[in-house]
């Protein structure tokens, strides 16, 4: 699974809208949308960390294309 698919799946599993995830991560809804549609990736490790914390997962899971298990 690719990064954008992971973000969307985790967000939907937790019942967050893109706007709510944006608020929780202090990113814009447009940035969340571009991550989910695969047209952009985070430019800093801090963004991965904020997303991982908001989505209750690990940075490693978000950064790797096909980990065996989701922590």
mmCIF file of the N, C-alpha and C atoms, coordinates in Angstrom:
data_MODEL
# 
_entry.id   MODEL 
# 
loop_
_atom_site.group_PDB 
_atom_site.id 
_atom_site.type_symbol 
_atom_site.label_atom_id 
_atom_site.label_alt_id 
_atom_site.label_comp_id 
_atom_site.label_asym_id 
_atom_site.label_entity_id 
_atom_site.label_seq_id 
_atom_site.pdbx_PDB_ins_code 
_atom_site.Cartn_x 
_atom_site.Cartn_y 
_atom_site.Cartn_z 
_atom_site.occupancy 
_atom_site.B_iso_or_equiv 
_atom_site.pdbx_formal_charge 
_atom_site.auth_seq_id 
_atom_site.auth_comp_id 
_atom_site.auth_asym_id 
_atom_site.auth_atom_id 
_atom_site.pdbx_PDB_model_num 
ATOM 1   N N  . UNK A 1 1  ? 0.840   -1.166 0.000  1.00 0.00 ? 1  UNK A N  1 
ATOM 2   C CA . UNK A 1 1  ? 0.000   0.000  0.000  1.00 0.00 ? 1  UNK A CA 1 
ATOM 3   C C  . UNK A 1 1  ? 0.896   1.244  0.000  1.00 0.00 ? 1  UNK A C  1 
ATOM 4   N N  . UNK A 1 2  ? 0.542   2.205  -0.778 1.00 0.00 ? 2  UNK A N  1 
ATOM 5   C CA . UNK A 1 2  ? 1.297   3.456  -0.890 1.00 0.00 ? 2  UNK A CA 1 
ATOM 6   C C  . UNK A 1 2  ? 0.911   4.422  0.229  1.00 0.00 ? 2  UNK A C  1 
ATOM 7   N N  . UNK A 1 3  ? 1.759   5.423  0.422  1.00 0.00 ? 3  UNK A N  1 
ATOM 8   C CA . UNK A 1 3  ? 1.581   6.397  1.499  1.00 0.00 ? 3  UNK A CA 1 
ATOM 9   C C  . UNK A 1 3  ? 0.176   7.010  1.507  1.00 0.00 ? 3  UNK A C  1 
ATOM 10  N N  . UNK A 1 4  ? -0.270  7.516  0.380  1.00 0.00 ? 4  UNK A N  1 
ATOM 11  C CA . UNK A 1 4  ? -1.579  8.170  0.313  1.00 0.00 ? 4  UNK A CA 1 
ATOM 12  C C  . UNK A 1 4  ? -2.721  7.237  0.673  1.00 0.00 ? 4  UNK A C  1 
ATOM 13  N N  . UNK A 1 5  ? -2.628  5.995  0.227  1.00 0.00 ? 5  UNK A N  1 
ATOM 14  C CA . UNK A 1 5  ? -3.656  5.005  0.561  1.00 0.00 ? 5  UNK A CA 1 
ATOM 15  C C  . UNK A 1 5  ? -3.676  4.734  2.065  1.00 0.00 ? 5  UNK A C  1 
ATOM 16  N N  . UNK A 1 6  ? -2.501  4.689  2.663  1.00 0.00 ? 6  UNK A N  1 
ATOM 17  C CA . UNK A 1 6  ? -2.408  4.464  4.110  1.00 0.00 ? 6  UNK A CA 1 
ATOM 18  C C  . UNK A 1 6  ? -3.057  5.598  4.882  1.00 0.00 ? 6  UNK A C  1 
ATOM 19  N N  . UNK A 1 7  ? -2.745  6.826  4.480  1.00 0.00 ? 7  UNK A N  1 
ATOM 20  C CA . UNK A 1 7  ? -3.318  7.984  5.158  1.00 0.00 ? 7  UNK A CA 1 
ATOM 21  C C  . UNK A 1 7  ? -4.845  7.945  5.061  1.00 0.00 ? 7  UNK A C  1 
ATOM 22  N N  . UNK A 1 8  ? -5.357  7.737  3.872  1.00 0.00 ? 8  UNK A N  1 
ATOM 23  C CA . UNK A 1 8  ? -6.814  7.701  3.669  1.00 0.00 ? 8  UNK A CA 1 
ATOM 24  C C  . UNK A 1 8  ? -7.453  6.568  4.469  1.00 0.00 ? 8  UNK A C  1 
ATOM 25  N N  . UNK A 1 9  ? -6.874  5.383  4.401  1.00 0.00 ? 9  UNK A N  1 
ATOM 26  C CA . UNK A 1 9  ? -7.443  4.226  5.103  1.00 0.00 ? 9  UNK A CA 1 
ATOM 27  C C  . UNK A 1 9  ? -7.457  4.447  6.608  1.00 0.00 ? 9  UNK A C  1 
ATOM 28  N N  . UNK A 1 10 ? -6.330  4.875  7.156  1.00 0.00 ? 10 UNK A N  1 
ATOM 29  C CA . UNK A 1 10 ? -6.265  5.118  8.597  1.00 0.00 ? 10 UNK A CA 1 
ATOM 30  C C  . UNK A 1 10 ? -7.228  6.229  9.021  1.00 0.00 ? 10 UNK A C  1 
ATOM 31  N N  . UNK A 1 11 ? -7.287  7.290  8.238  1.00 0.00 ? 11 UNK A N  1 
ATOM 32  C CA . UNK A 1 11 ? -8.197  8.394  8.544  1.00 0.00 ? 11 UNK A CA 1 
ATOM 33  C C  . UNK A 1 11 ? -9.640  7.919  8.553  1.00 0.00 ? 11 UNK A C  1 
ATOM 34  N N  . UNK A 1 12 ? -10.030 7.163  7.543  1.00 0.00 ? 12 UNK A N  1 
ATOM 35  C CA . UNK A 1 12 ? -11.404 6.675  7.449  1.00 0.00 ? 12 UNK A CA 1 
ATOM 36  C C  . UNK A 1 12 ? -11.722 5.671  8.558  1.00 0.00 ? 12 UNK A C  1 
ATOM 37  N N  . UNK A 1 13 ? -10.755 4.799  8.899  1.00 0.00 ? 13 UNK A N  1 
ATOM 38  C CA . UNK A 1 13 ? -10.965 3.835  9.984  1.00 0.00 ? 13 UNK A CA 1 
ATOM 39  C C  . UNK A 1 13 ? -11.249 4.542  11.306 1.00 0.00 ? 13 UNK A C  1 
ATOM 40  N N  . UNK A 1 14 ? -10.650 5.696  11.488 1.00 0.00 ? 14 UNK A N  1 
ATOM 41  C CA . UNK A 1 14 ? -10.835 6.442  12.727 1.00 0.00 ? 14 UNK A CA 1 
ATOM 42  C C  . UNK A 1 14 ? -11.974 7.454  12.648 1.00 0.00 ? 14 UNK A C  1 
ATOM 43  N N  . UNK A 1 15 ? -12.615 7.518  11.501 1.00 0.00 ? 15 UNK A N  1 
ATOM 44  C CA . UNK A 1 15 ? -13.774 8.386  11.338 1.00 0.00 ? 15 UNK A CA 1 
ATOM 45  C C  . UNK A 1 15 ? -13.450 9.861  11.219 1.00 0.00 ? 15 UNK A C  1 
ATOM 46  N N  . UNK A 1 16 ? -12.227 10.188 10.781 1.00 0.00 ? 16 UNK A N  1 
ATOM 47  C CA . UNK A 1 16 ? -11.829 11.586 10.625 1.00 0.00 ? 16 UNK A CA 1 
ATOM 48  C C  . UNK A 1 16 ? -12.144 12.059 9.212  1.00 0.00 ? 16 UNK A C  1 
ATOM 49  N N  . UNK A 1 17 ? -12.554 13.298 9.102  1.00 0.00 ? 17 UNK A N  1 
ATOM 50  C CA . UNK A 1 17 ? -12.616 13.947 7.793  1.00 0.00 ? 17 UNK A CA 1 
ATOM 51  C C  . UNK A 1 17 ? -11.209 14.452 7.472  1.00 0.00 ? 17 UNK A C  1 
ATOM 52  N N  . UNK A 1 18 ? -11.001 14.845 6.227  1.00 0.00 ? 18 UNK A N  1 
ATOM 53  C CA . UNK A 1 18 ? -9.711  15.440 5.880  1.00 0.00 ? 18 UNK A CA 1 
ATOM 54  C C  . UNK A 1 18 ? -9.485  16.711 6.694  1.00 0.00 ? 18 UNK A C  1 
ATOM 55  N N  . UNK A 1 19 ? -10.550 17.461 6.918  1.00 0.00 ? 19 UNK A N  1 
ATOM 56  C CA . UNK A 1 19 ? -10.443 18.694 7.692  1.00 0.00 ? 19 UNK A CA 1 
ATOM 57  C C  . UNK A 1 19 ? -10.040 18.412 9.135  1.00 0.00 ? 19 UNK A C  1 
ATOM 58  N N  . UNK A 1 20 ? -10.605 17.366 9.723  1.00 0.00 ? 20 UNK A N  1 
ATOM 59  C CA . UNK A 1 20 ? -10.255 17.031 11.101 1.00 0.00 ? 20 UNK A CA 1 
ATOM 60  C C  . UNK A 1 20 ? -8.807  16.564 11.205 1.00 0.00 ? 20 UNK A C  1 
ATOM 61  N N  . UNK A 1 21 ? -8.367  15.749 10.260 1.00 0.00 ? 21 UNK A N  1 
ATOM 62  C CA . UNK A 1 21 ? -6.969  15.316 10.273 1.00 0.00 ? 21 UNK A CA 1 
ATOM 63  C C  . UNK A 1 21 ? -6.050  16.514 10.073 1.00 0.00 ? 21 UNK A C  1 
ATOM 64  N N  . UNK A 1 22 ? -6.422  17.420 9.209  1.00 0.00 ? 22 UNK A N  1 
ATOM 65  C CA . UNK A 1 22 ? -5.627  18.635 9.003  1.00 0.00 ? 22 UNK A CA 1 
ATOM 66  C C  . UNK A 1 22 ? -5.512  19.418 10.311 1.00 0.00 ? 22 UNK A C  1 
ATOM 67  N N  . UNK A 1 23 ? -6.607  19.567 11.018 1.00 0.00 ? 23 UNK A N  1 
ATOM 68  C CA . UNK A 1 23 ? -6.595  20.288 12.295 1.00 0.00 ? 23 UNK A CA 1 
ATOM 69  C C  . UNK A 1 23 ? -5.697  19.584 13.310 1.00 0.00 ? 23 UNK A C  1 
ATOM 70  N N  . UNK A 1 24 ? -5.805  18.271 13.409 1.00 0.00 ? 24 UNK A N  1 
ATOM 71  C CA . UNK A 1 24 ? -5.016  17.502 14.378 1.00 0.00 ? 24 UNK A CA 1 
ATOM 72  C C  . UNK A 1 24 ? -3.519  17.541 14.078 1.00 0.00 ? 24 UNK A C  1 
ATOM 73  N N  . UNK A 1 25 ? -3.160  17.713 12.826 1.00 0.00 ? 25 UNK A N  1 
ATOM 74  C CA . UNK A 1 25 ? -1.753  17.709 12.435 1.00 0.00 ? 25 UNK A CA 1 
ATOM 75  C C  . UNK A 1 25 ? -1.202  19.108 12.170 1.00 0.00 ? 25 UNK A C  1 
ATOM 76  N N  . UNK A 1 26 ? -2.071  20.110 12.258 1.00 0.00 ? 26 UNK A N  1 
ATOM 77  C CA . UNK A 1 26 ? -1.696  21.488 11.952 1.00 0.00 ? 26 UNK A CA 1 
ATOM 78  C C  . UNK A 1 26 ? -1.206  21.644 10.510 1.00 0.00 ? 26 UNK A C  1 
ATOM 79  N N  . UNK A 1 27 ? -1.830  20.887 9.627  1.00 0.00 ? 27 UNK A N  1 
ATOM 80  C CA . UNK A 1 27 ? -1.592  20.991 8.189  1.00 0.00 ? 27 UNK A CA 1 
ATOM 81  C C  . UNK A 1 27 ? -2.874  21.506 7.552  1.00 0.00 ? 27 UNK A C  1 
ATOM 82  N N  . UNK A 1 28 ? -2.813  21.927 6.321  1.00 0.00 ? 28 UNK A N  1 
ATOM 83  C CA . UNK A 1 28 ? -4.033  22.381 5.650  1.00 0.00 ? 28 UNK A CA 1 
ATOM 84  C C  . UNK A 1 28 ? -4.786  21.183 5.066  1.00 0.00 ? 28 UNK A C  1 
ATOM 85  N N  . UNK A 1 29 ? -6.102  21.325 4.915  1.00 0.00 ? 29 UNK A N  1 
ATOM 86  C CA . UNK A 1 29 ? -6.863  20.259 4.261  1.00 0.00 ? 29 UNK A CA 1 
ATOM 87  C C  . UNK A 1 29 ? -6.349  19.974 2.845  1.00 0.00 ? 29 UNK A C  1 
ATOM 88  N N  . UNK A 1 30 ? -5.868  20.993 2.156  1.00 0.00 ? 30 UNK A N  1 
ATOM 89  C CA . UNK A 1 30 ? -5.316  20.793 0.812  1.00 0.00 ? 30 UNK A CA 1 
ATOM 90  C C  . UNK A 1 30 ? -4.092  19.892 0.854  1.00 0.00 ? 30 UNK A C  1 
ATOM 91  N N  . UNK A 1 31 ? -3.243  20.064 1.857  1.00 0.00 ? 31 UNK A N  1 
ATOM 92  C CA . UNK A 1 31 ? -2.056  19.213 1.992  1.00 0.00 ? 31 UNK A CA 1 
ATOM 93  C C  . UNK A 1 31 ? -2.481  17.769 2.247  1.00 0.00 ? 31 UNK A C  1 
ATOM 94  N N  . UNK A 1 32 ? -3.451  17.564 3.131  1.00 0.00 ? 32 UNK A N  1 
ATOM 95  C CA . UNK A 1 32 ? -3.943  16.204 3.395  1.00 0.00 ? 32 UNK A CA 1 
ATOM 96  C C  . UNK A 1 32 ? -4.476  15.594 2.102  1.00 0.00 ? 32 UNK A C  1 
ATOM 97  N N  . UNK A 1 33 ? -5.214  16.361 1.337  1.00 0.00 ? 33 UNK A N  1 
ATOM 98  C CA . UNK A 1 33 ? -5.762  15.878 0.069  1.00 0.00 ? 33 UNK A CA 1 
ATOM 99  C C  . UNK A 1 33 ? -4.662  15.487 -0.911 1.00 0.00 ? 33 UNK A C  1 
ATOM 100 N N  . UNK A 1 34 ? -3.612  16.302 -1.010 1.00 0.00 ? 34 UNK A N  1 
ATOM 101 C CA . UNK A 1 34 ? -2.534  15.969 -1.937 1.00 0.00 ? 34 UNK A CA 1 
ATOM 102 C C  . UNK A 1 34 ? -1.760  14.732 -1.484 1.00 0.00 ? 34 UNK A C  1 
ATOM 103 N N  . UNK A 1 35 ? -1.657  14.535 -0.177 1.00 0.00 ? 35 UNK A N  1 
ATOM 104 C CA . UNK A 1 35 ? -1.031  13.303 0.316  1.00 0.00 ? 35 UNK A CA 1 
ATOM 105 C C  . UNK A 1 35 ? -1.883  12.100 -0.080 1.00 0.00 ? 35 UNK A C  1 
ATOM 106 N N  . UNK A 1 36 ? -3.186  12.201 0.160  1.00 0.00 ? 36 UNK A N  1 
ATOM 107 C CA . UNK A 1 36 ? -4.075  11.071 -0.107 1.00 0.00 ? 36 UNK A CA 1 
ATOM 108 C C  . UNK A 1 36 ? -4.178  10.734 -1.586 1.00 0.00 ? 36 UNK A C  1 
ATOM 109 N N  . UNK A 1 37 ? -4.141  11.726 -2.450 1.00 0.00 ? 37 UNK A N  1 
ATOM 110 C CA . UNK A 1 37 ? -4.257  11.413 -3.877 1.00 0.00 ? 37 UNK A CA 1 
ATOM 111 C C  . UNK A 1 37 ? -2.918  11.050 -4.519 1.00 0.00 ? 37 UNK A C  1 
ATOM 112 N N  . UNK A 1 38 ? -1.860  11.068 -3.699 1.00 0.00 ? 38 UNK A N  1 
ATOM 113 C CA . UNK A 1 38 ? -0.559  10.618 -4.172 1.00 0.00 ? 38 UNK A CA 1 
ATOM 114 C C  . UNK A 1 38 ? 0.243   11.649 -4.945 1.00 0.00 ? 38 UNK A C  1 
ATOM 115 N N  . UNK A 1 39 ? -0.219  12.889 -4.970 1.00 0.00 ? 39 UNK A N  1 
ATOM 116 C CA . UNK A 1 39 ? 0.507   13.891 -5.734 1.00 0.00 ? 39 UNK A CA 1 
ATOM 117 C C  . UNK A 1 39 ? 1.613   14.581 -4.935 1.00 0.00 ? 39 UNK A C  1 
ATOM 118 N N  . UNK A 1 40 ? 1.698   14.277 -3.631 1.00 0.00 ? 40 UNK A N  1 
ATOM 119 C CA . UNK A 1 40 ? 2.765   14.848 -2.810 1.00 0.00 ? 40 UNK A CA 1 
ATOM 120 C C  . UNK A 1 40 ? 3.081   13.912 -1.654 1.00 0.00 ? 40 UNK A C  1 
ATOM 121 N N  . UNK A 1 41 ? 4.295   14.064 -1.141 1.00 0.00 ? 41 UNK A N  1 
ATOM 122 C CA . UNK A 1 41 ? 4.737   13.355 0.064  1.00 0.00 ? 41 UNK A CA 1 
ATOM 123 C C  . UNK A 1 41 ? 5.233   14.408 1.057  1.00 0.00 ? 41 UNK A C  1 
ATOM 124 N N  . UNK A 1 42 ? 5.220   14.082 2.339  1.00 0.00 ? 42 UNK A N  1 
ATOM 125 C CA . UNK A 1 42 ? 5.766   15.032 3.307  1.00 0.00 ? 42 UNK A CA 1 
ATOM 126 C C  . UNK A 1 42 ? 7.220   15.361 2.982  1.00 0.00 ? 42 UNK A C  1 
ATOM 127 N N  . UNK A 1 43 ? 7.599   16.602 3.234  1.00 0.00 ? 43 UNK A N  1 
ATOM 128 C CA . UNK A 1 43 ? 8.964   17.041 2.962  1.00 0.00 ? 43 UNK A CA 1 
ATOM 129 C C  . UNK A 1 43 ? 9.848   16.956 4.201  1.00 0.00 ? 43 UNK A C  1 
ATOM 130 N N  . UNK A 1 44 ? 9.236   16.805 5.372  1.00 0.00 ? 44 UNK A N  1 
ATOM 131 C CA . UNK A 1 44 ? 10.018  16.740 6.601  1.00 0.00 ? 44 UNK A CA 1 
ATOM 132 C C  . UNK A 1 44 ? 9.599   15.552 7.459  1.00 0.00 ? 44 UNK A C  1 
ATOM 133 N N  . UNK A 1 45 ? 10.535  15.109 8.275  1.00 0.00 ? 45 UNK A N  1 
ATOM 134 C CA . UNK A 1 45 ? 10.226  14.029 9.203  1.00 0.00 ? 45 UNK A CA 1 
ATOM 135 C C  . UNK A 1 45 ? 9.178   14.435 10.215 1.00 0.00 ? 45 UNK A C  1 
ATOM 136 N N  . UNK A 1 46 ? 9.144   15.728 10.536 1.00 0.00 ? 46 UNK A N  1 
ATOM 137 C CA . UNK A 1 46 ? 8.151   16.216 11.491 1.00 0.00 ? 46 UNK A CA 1 
ATOM 138 C C  . UNK A 1 46 ? 6.725   16.015 11.008 1.00 0.00 ? 46 UNK A C  1 
ATOM 139 N N  . UNK A 1 47 ? 6.519   16.140 9.716  1.00 0.00 ? 47 UNK A N  1 
ATOM 140 C CA . UNK A 1 47 ? 5.181   15.931 9.158  1.00 0.00 ? 47 UNK A CA 1 
ATOM 141 C C  . UNK A 1 47 ? 4.782   14.470 9.277  1.00 0.00 ? 47 UNK A C  1 
ATOM 142 N N  . UNK A 1 48 ? 5.718   13.568 8.989  1.00 0.00 ? 48 UNK A N  1 
ATOM 143 C CA . UNK A 1 48 ? 5.433   12.143 9.179  1.00 0.00 ? 48 UNK A CA 1 
ATOM 144 C C  . UNK A 1 48 ? 5.085   11.862 10.644 1.00 0.00 ? 48 UNK A C  1 
ATOM 145 N N  . UNK A 1 49 ? 5.816   12.470 11.551 1.00 0.00 ? 49 UNK A N  1 
ATOM 146 C CA . UNK A 1 49 ? 5.581   12.261 12.978 1.00 0.00 ? 49 UNK A CA 1 
ATOM 147 C C  . UNK A 1 49 ? 4.197   12.755 13.385 1.00 0.00 ? 49 UNK A C  1 
ATOM 148 N N  . UNK A 1 50 ? 3.819   13.937 12.938 1.00 0.00 ? 50 UNK A N  1 
ATOM 149 C CA . UNK A 1 50 ? 2.494   14.474 13.284 1.00 0.00 ? 50 UNK A CA 1 
ATOM 150 C C  . UNK A 1 50 ? 1.380   13.601 12.718 1.00 0.00 ? 50 UNK A C  1 
ATOM 151 N N  . UNK A 1 51 ? 1.557   13.143 11.484 1.00 0.00 ? 51 UNK A N  1 
ATOM 152 C CA . UNK A 1 51 ? 0.549   12.254 10.886 1.00 0.00 ? 51 UNK A CA 1 
ATOM 153 C C  . UNK A 1 51 ? 0.465   10.932 11.646 1.00 0.00 ? 51 UNK A C  1 
ATOM 154 N N  . UNK A 1 52 ? 1.613   10.358 11.969 1.00 0.00 ? 52 UNK A N  1 
ATOM 155 C CA . UNK A 1 52 ? 1.631   9.082  12.695 1.00 0.00 ? 52 UNK A CA 1 
ATOM 156 C C  . UNK A 1 52 ? 0.947   9.222  14.051 1.00 0.00 ? 52 UNK A C  1 
ATOM 157 N N  . UNK A 1 53 ? 1.221   10.304 14.759 1.00 0.00 ? 53 UNK A N  1 
ATOM 158 C CA . UNK A 1 53 ? 0.593   10.506 16.065 1.00 0.00 ? 53 UNK A CA 1 
ATOM 159 C C  . UNK A 1 53 ? -0.911  10.682 15.935 1.00 0.00 ? 53 UNK A C  1 
ATOM 160 N N  . UNK A 1 54 ? -1.340  11.470 14.982 1.00 0.00 ? 54 UNK A N  1 
ATOM 161 C CA . UNK A 1 54 ? -2.768  11.726 14.786 1.00 0.00 ? 54 UNK A CA 1 
ATOM 162 C C  . UNK A 1 54 ? -3.518  10.471 14.364 1.00 0.00 ? 54 UNK A C  1 
ATOM 163 N N  . UNK A 1 55 ? -2.834  9.589  13.622 1.00 0.00 ? 55 UNK A N  1 
ATOM 164 C CA . UNK A 1 55 ? -3.478  8.386  13.092 1.00 0.00 ? 55 UNK A CA 1 
ATOM 165 C C  . UNK A 1 55 ? -3.164  7.136  13.916 1.00 0.00 ? 55 UNK A C  1 
ATOM 166 N N  . UNK A 1 56 ? -2.483  7.323  15.037 1.00 0.00 ? 56 UNK A N  1 
ATOM 167 C CA . UNK A 1 56 ? -2.167  6.229  15.959 1.00 0.00 ? 56 UNK A CA 1 
ATOM 168 C C  . UNK A 1 56 ? -1.445  5.078  15.251 1.00 0.00 ? 56 UNK A C  1 
ATOM 169 N N  . UNK A 1 57 ? -0.380  5.428  14.563 1.00 0.00 ? 57 UNK A N  1 
ATOM 170 C CA . UNK A 1 57 ? 0.448   4.440  13.883 1.00 0.00 ? 57 UNK A CA 1 
ATOM 171 C C  . UNK A 1 57 ? 1.906   4.859  14.020 1.00 0.00 ? 57 UNK A C  1 
ATOM 172 N N  . UNK A 1 58 ? 2.790   4.153  13.354 1.00 0.00 ? 58 UNK A N  1 
ATOM 173 C CA . UNK A 1 58 ? 4.213   4.488  13.444 1.00 0.00 ? 58 UNK A CA 1 
ATOM 174 C C  . UNK A 1 58 ? 4.670   5.236  12.193 1.00 0.00 ? 58 UNK A C  1 
ATOM 175 N N  . UNK A 1 59 ? 5.702   6.012  12.356 1.00 0.00 ? 59 UNK A N  1 
ATOM 176 C CA . UNK A 1 59 ? 6.315   6.692  11.218 1.00 0.00 ? 59 UNK A CA 1 
ATOM 177 C C  . UNK A 1 59 ? 6.823   5.647  10.225 1.00 0.00 ? 59 UNK A C  1 
ATOM 178 N N  . UNK A 1 60 ? 7.392   4.593  10.742 1.00 0.00 ? 60 UNK A N  1 
ATOM 179 C CA . UNK A 1 60 ? 7.915   3.522  9.881  1.00 0.00 ? 60 UNK A CA 1 
ATOM 180 C C  . UNK A 1 60 ? 6.825   2.973  8.967  1.00 0.00 ? 60 UNK A C  1 
ATOM 181 N N  . UNK A 1 61 ? 5.647   2.713  9.515  1.00 0.00 ? 61 UNK A N  1 
ATOM 182 C CA . UNK A 1 61 ? 4.542   2.202  8.711  1.00 0.00 ? 61 UNK A CA 1 
ATOM 183 C C  . UNK A 1 61 ? 4.199   3.168  7.581  1.00 0.00 ? 61 UNK A C  1 
ATOM 184 N N  . UNK A 1 62 ? 4.157   4.457  7.898  1.00 0.00 ? 62 UNK A N  1 
ATOM 185 C CA . UNK A 1 62 ? 3.810   5.444  6.879  1.00 0.00 ? 62 UNK A CA 1 
ATOM 186 C C  . UNK A 1 62 ? 4.867   5.566  5.795  1.00 0.00 ? 62 UNK A C  1 
ATOM 187 N N  . UNK A 1 63 ? 6.124   5.407  6.167  1.00 0.00 ? 63 UNK A N  1 
ATOM 188 C CA . UNK A 1 63 ? 7.216   5.626  5.217  1.00 0.00 ? 63 UNK A CA 1 
ATOM 189 C C  . UNK A 1 63 ? 7.522   4.428  4.326  1.00 0.00 ? 63 UNK A C  1 
ATOM 190 N N  . UNK A 1 64 ? 7.228   3.236  4.788  1.00 0.00 ? 64 UNK A N  1 
ATOM 191 C CA . UNK A 1 64 ? 7.515   2.037  3.995  1.00 0.00 ? 64 UNK A CA 1 
ATOM 192 C C  . UNK A 1 64 ? 6.329   1.682  3.123  1.00 0.00 ? 64 UNK A C  1 
ATOM 193 N N  . UNK A 1 65 ? 6.617   1.244  1.905  1.00 0.00 ? 65 UNK A N  1 
ATOM 194 C CA . UNK A 1 65 ? 5.530   0.892  0.993  1.00 0.00 ? 65 UNK A CA 1 
ATOM 195 C C  . UNK A 1 65 ? 4.777   -0.366 1.406  1.00 0.00 ? 65 UNK A C  1 
ATOM 196 N N  . UNK A 1 66 ? 5.459   -1.397 1.842  1.00 0.00 ? 66 UNK A N  1 
ATOM 197 C CA . UNK A 1 66 ? 4.777   -2.654 2.132  1.00 0.00 ? 66 UNK A CA 1 
ATOM 198 C C  . UNK A 1 66 ? 5.303   -3.348 3.386  1.00 0.00 ? 66 UNK A C  1 
ATOM 199 N N  . UNK A 1 67 ? 5.095   -2.766 4.561  1.00 0.00 ? 67 UNK A N  1 
ATOM 200 C CA . UNK A 1 67 ? 5.528   -3.477 5.772  1.00 0.00 ? 67 UNK A CA 1 
ATOM 201 C C  . UNK A 1 67 ? 4.636   -4.691 6.002  1.00 0.00 ? 67 UNK A C  1 
ATOM 202 N N  . UNK A 1 68 ? 5.176   -5.670 6.702  1.00 0.00 ? 68 UNK A N  1 
ATOM 203 C CA . UNK A 1 68 ? 4.405   -6.882 6.959  1.00 0.00 ? 68 UNK A CA 1 
ATOM 204 C C  . UNK A 1 68 ? 3.255   -6.636 7.915  1.00 0.00 ? 68 UNK A C  1 
ATOM 205 N N  . UNK A 1 69 ? 3.492   -5.853 8.934  1.00 0.00 ? 69 UNK A N  1 
ATOM 206 C CA . UNK A 1 69 ? 2.448   -5.610 9.930  1.00 0.00 ? 69 UNK A CA 1 
ATOM 207 C C  . UNK A 1 69 ? 2.252   -4.125 10.142 1.00 0.00 ? 69 UNK A C  1 
ATOM 208 N N  . UNK A 1 70 ? 1.035   -3.765 10.473 1.00 0.00 ? 70 UNK A N  1 
ATOM 209 C CA . UNK A 1 70 ? 0.760   -2.380 10.832 1.00 0.00 ? 70 UNK A CA 1 
ATOM 210 C C  . UNK A 1 70 ? 0.830   -2.257 12.345 1.00 0.00 ? 70 UNK A C  1 
ATOM 211 N N  . UNK A 1 71 ? 1.792   -1.508 12.869 1.00 0.00 ? 71 UNK A N  1 
ATOM 212 C CA . UNK A 1 71 ? 1.891   -1.334 14.324 1.00 0.00 ? 71 UNK A CA 1 
ATOM 213 C C  . UNK A 1 71 ? 0.748   -0.509 14.869 1.00 0.00 ? 71 UNK A C  1 
# 
